[in-house]
Amino acid sequence: MKKCAKTYALALSCLIAGTLAMTGCQTIADSKLGIVNPTQAVTLPLADATLQNYRWQLVSVTDLSGKPTKPELFNQAKPLLVSFDKGRVSFDNTCNRMWGNYSLTHDNVLIKNIVSTRMMCLPESRMAFDAAAPSTLQGQFKLTQDSKGELMLTVTDKSQISLFKAIANKAIAK
């Protein structure tokens, strides 16, 4: 009986020490972006009010291993912004007007029927920006809040992770 208690105590100690070591080694901030790592933040429930009260600025797109992808989304004068409003999603700072429908399920946002005007945009990089923009909203959505209260929206699909930060709507600052 004593041997079993010692084994249990040793196993419990190792589990606690391992958990503390892993937690202590995690990166809290991404120094390049100046934002808190979304894996370190508190997950919040997805809610229409939260989505609608902010515009969402794209701050990174990476592959699943964390390597930056889609540079065409970051070579423009203005960043990609996404807005949600009463079942409609729109893309801002694109050359063409882009919008679609969204619906909120209990744990995800479903984006459907994205359409766009079809103007020719110059320089050609603007066309690549427009073509890549909708892919940032395909996948599983996760809303998080860091210790400073900043909201982040992470969208993960089978090949990429898109990270958006919340920007206060002008309509809110009335």
C-alpha positions, 0 to 999 in steps of 0.5 A, a space after each residue: 500500500 505504501 509503494 502505491 501511495 509513493 508512486 501516486 505522489 511521484 506521478 502527481 508531482 511529475 504531472 504538476 511539474 510538467 504542466 507548469 514547465 509547459 505553461 511557463 515556456 509558452 510565448 505570451 506575445 508576438 513581438 513582430 505584431 505586438 499582439 498576444 498569442 491567441 492560444 494564451 487568451 480566454 476563449 469567448 462565445 461567438 455572438 452577433 453583438 460582438 462580431 457586429 460591434 467591431 471591424 476586424 483587421 487582418 493581421 496575419 495569415 499563416 500555414 498550420 506550422 506558423 509560416 506566413 502565407 498570402 503576402 498579397 494580402 499585406 502588400 497594400 496601402 490599407 489592410 483588409 478589414 471585415 465587417 459583420 452586420 445583420 447576417 451580412 459580411 463585407 470586405 473593406 479596402 478591397 478594390 472591388 466591393 465584396 460581400 456575402 452572407 453569414 450565419 452564426 451557429 452555436 460554435 462557428 460562423 458560416 460564410 456563404 455566397 460571397 460576391 464581388 463587383 468585377 472592376 479591373 484594378 491596377 496595379 495588378 496586386 490589387 486583383 490578387 488582394 481581392 482574390 485572396 480576401 475571401 479565403 481568410 474567412 473559411 474555416 472554424 472561428 474562435 473569438 478570444 480576449 487577452 489579458 488587456 481586454 483586446 479581442 482577436 478573431 482566429 479562423 482556422 481551416 485545413 491549410 491556414 490560420 487567419 488572425 484578425 484584431 478587433 477595431 472599434 466601429 465609428 458607429 460605436 464612438 457616437 
